[in-house]
Every structure is written in structure tokens, then in C-alpha cells.
């Protein structure tokens, strides 16, 4: 069975291989492993490839050969994908999200292939770097660190008399650990009660959403949690119909029906990740001394359809949130950013 899986993965890898620029120059193999199929992470992958494509278009002597795979949150598949990258002797591996970065780190201890990660929310706490300024190993990349306090400023701007906040997350997601701990401390300091609702897959998150909708909470907070992100299209109507605004840690949640997403521009994060791949493979930058790149967490993305369903006016909401973020951006529900553009 393991041999069959390996053969299928190898075949799939060949089918998802892309080359940018002419093949007669210096060929750089880039292995990209995505953690799960969701709007934020897919947007990162698209923009990494856009950065490589743009560079190759202006430099005829460089070809980027991209081997892209999505492990769909399956640890054994993830390990097989990374093993295939190593066997293919890629020049750099790209890890999309914390679990992939941690696995790539563990699997490159004896063969330190450069690894560039994207959307690792707390790379120091995850142990993939020694520090943000000097990573110290064969990994560096971009972080979508969330300013949890800023999200709660928005929650209490909208709900100043809130007495109970729901925390909806996957307690197995490393990306959720720090912001959930911060959320609990913030709520304790404010004297506001909270209830935790967790799940490890879409079905469990749907059940958790049903429960919190029935419990009469004032609002629900989710950080950059990929499990909840994957489930958002399945739960947003439940929350909206119950009158519970969902405040989240990424604009892709709002794209998929959450009331609000707050955080980084994942298109920009992806493009910057691509530039780091170029710097390491073309310019010889050392991951050990290449600082992790952080991004401004100042944009609040509000779903105008959910806003209306909650009985709110977008202009009033934007005015209310303006003192607490750099901009307030409207969005409507779609499955992907490409669908929205079309």
C-alpha cells in the first residue's frame, strides 16, 4: 500500500509540475507543499508562483521548475510528498503553514535543504527558528502573526456590552495555540466570560458551530485556524442566522462567509515568500541569517452580505471600526478569490 501511495504521489507530482522561462538556462527546482485546500493558503501558493514567474520573465538564464502538492492535512501524505521532494533533489522546499514547516524541518535535519515557509503564525513558539531576526537553521520565511488584541478591539467596538464570547478553533492546530491563549487572557482581564468550542475536522466544527449558535453567545472568535477556515463555507449561514458575528484572523474567512476577517494580505505574503525563494536560490542568501518577514495586521475585511443579514449597515460598521485598523474593506461571499474576481 505504501508503495502504491508513493507511485501515485510521484505521478501526481509530475502532473502538477510547472516550469517558468526557457529550459536552456539555470533550472531551479522548487518543491511546494500546501497543508490544506483553503482560500488563504491557495492564494499564497498562487502568488509565490506569480513572483517566480515574474522573475523568470525578466531573466532568461533562470528557469523555475515547480513541483506542487497538497497533503490535505494528512501527516503520512505530507511526509511522502517531502520524501519525494528530497528524492527529486529540489533546490528549495516551500512549506505552506506550520505543520508542513515543522515536518520539513524534522525531515531535513540530516540533509539541510533550504526551506522557506509561509503563514507560520508563531515560528519561534513552533520551534522552526531560533529567533525572527536570526532563524539559525535551514528555515526562514513569512509569518501571518495575528494581533489578537486588535481583533478584540473590533469585537467590543461592535458589542460593547458583550458578556460571553465563543472561541471556535481546532485545539490541535499550532497556529491557534498562542492567539487563543491571548484571547482568554484578554477576556479574563476584561471580566468577560468565554466558552470554548473545538473540532478537528469539518464535521466536528459544524457541530461546534451549531452548539455555540444555540448557546446565545454575543460573538465568536477564531484565529488563523486552517480547520475552521476549511469549514467556514459550511458554518457561516448557521452563525449568521443565529445573529452571531464571526470575527476571524484572515480575510479568507470573510470571503467564505464570516462577518469579519482581520489580518495580513495573503496575496502580498505569498509574493514576498516567492521573493525569499528567489533570494535564497538565485542570490545565495542563507536561511540561517535571513530574517523572518512579518506583515502589518491592519486590515479589517467585512462581508457586506453577512453584515446585512445581521441587521448592520456596512458604512456604519466601517466608521465604527476605523479607529482600530488601517482600513476597512468590503467583500462578498465566494469560494475563492478567483471566483470573486470573476
Secondary structure as GFF3:
##gff-version 3
##sequence-region A 1 342
A	DSSP	alpha_helix	2	15	.	.	.	ID=ss1
A	DSSP	beta_strand	17	20	.	.	.	ID=ss2
A	DSSP	beta_strand	26	34	.	.	.	ID=ss3
A	DSSP	alpha_helix	39	58	.	.	.	ID=ss4
A	DSSP	beta_strand	62	70	.	.	.	ID=ss5
A	DSSP	alpha_helix	75	87	.	.	.	ID=ss6
A	DSSP	beta_strand	92	96	.	.	.	ID=ss7
A	DSSP	alpha_helix	98	107	.	.	.	ID=ss8
A	DSSP	beta_strand	114	118	.	.	.	ID=ss9
A	DSSP	beta_strand	139	141	.	.	.	ID=ss10
A	DSSP	alpha_helix	148	158	.	.	.	ID=ss11
A	DSSP	beta_strand	164	169	.	.	.	ID=ss12
A	DSSP	alpha_helix	174	190	.	.	.	ID=ss13
A	DSSP	beta_strand	193	198	.	.	.	ID=ss14
A	DSSP	alpha_helix	202	214	.	.	.	ID=ss15
A	DSSP	beta_strand	219	222	.	.	.	ID=ss16
A	DSSP	alpha_helix	226	241	.	.	.	ID=ss17
A	DSSP	beta_strand	245	248	.	.	.	ID=ss18
A	DSSP	alpha_helix	251	255	.	.	.	ID=ss19
A	DSSP	beta_strand	260	263	.	.	.	ID=ss20
A	DSSP	alpha_helix	266	281	.	.	.	ID=ss21
A	DSSP	three_ten_helix	287	289	.	.	.	ID=ss22
A	DSSP	beta_strand	299	303	.	.	.	ID=ss23
A	DSSP	alpha_helix	304	309	.	.	.	ID=ss24
A	DSSP	alpha_helix	314	321	.	.	.	ID=ss25
A	DSSP	three_ten_helix	322	324	.	.	.	ID=ss26
A	DSSP	beta_strand	327	331	.	.	.	ID=ss27
A	DSSP	alpha_helix	337	341	.	.	.	ID=ss28
###
